[in-house]
Amino acid sequence: MVPWGMVIAVAVSSVVGYIMLIALTLAIKDVNSVLTATDAGGNAIPTVVAILIQALGATAGKAVSVLAAMAMWFCGLGAVTGCSRVIYAFSRDGGMPFSNVLKKVQSQHQTPVAAIWFTVCAAFVAAIYSGAYAVITTISVMCLYFAYITPVFLSFRNRKTKPLSKGPWNLGKFSSAINFVAISWTLFITSVVSLANDFKAGKTMIALLITLFAWYHFREKKRFIGPTWSANHE
């Protein structure tokens, strides 16, 4: 059976997202003014907010900006939920520093409170320095692409030696071609995104990957044997 919920969600998000981007782009009356907009105190106004105010007026522009902020808040809640769940899962298998603390589940609400607060505090610390905000958001986008494309790449690479058992709904004979397009697009868009802010995001991402690789190679590769269920199975 076709998972129509997933298919429709992706399709609708793509269409609506592009419509929003087109609308914002066409609403720009003066590129320089929205890029350099400041408030009464001389603080920089986010470009999207400046576009909305310029196109809709101060009152309506601020109102729509509040709605956008609310949507971002709910998106942030989802991100905290997902990130804390990953931290808890790795900690449960001993794959994180301070795993004994991060894997604890609070008895009253049955939630990994330590993992949740660690996620919130890490996000807060990252946002304290305004100069790092743009770099961190760019890296977040890049990492999201990498997270999605990693299983696609592994499936594409091993399609002949270790083919996956396909489910009842799959892309059939177009699988390899679509995988190739997805991998190529990810390489292209992450390269473009990394160029922002004088390549600061790209440099930071490269440094982060080198650090994580060295950490895994010299420490975690010898210490972390994998998920508990996998080790027990072996």
Buried (B, 14 or more C-beta within 10 A) or exposed (E): EEEEEEEEEEEEEEEEEEEEEEEBEEEBEEEEEBEEBEEEEEEEBEBBBBBBBBBBEEEEBEEBBEEBEEEEEEEEEEBBEEBBBBBBBBBBBBBBEEBEEBBBEEEEEEBBBBBBEBBBEEBEEBEEEEEBEEBBBBBBBBEEBBEEBEEBBEBBEEEEEEEEEEEEEEEEEEBEEEBEEBBEEBEEEBEEBBEBBEEBBBEBBEEEEEEEEEEEEEEBEEEBBEBEEEEEEE
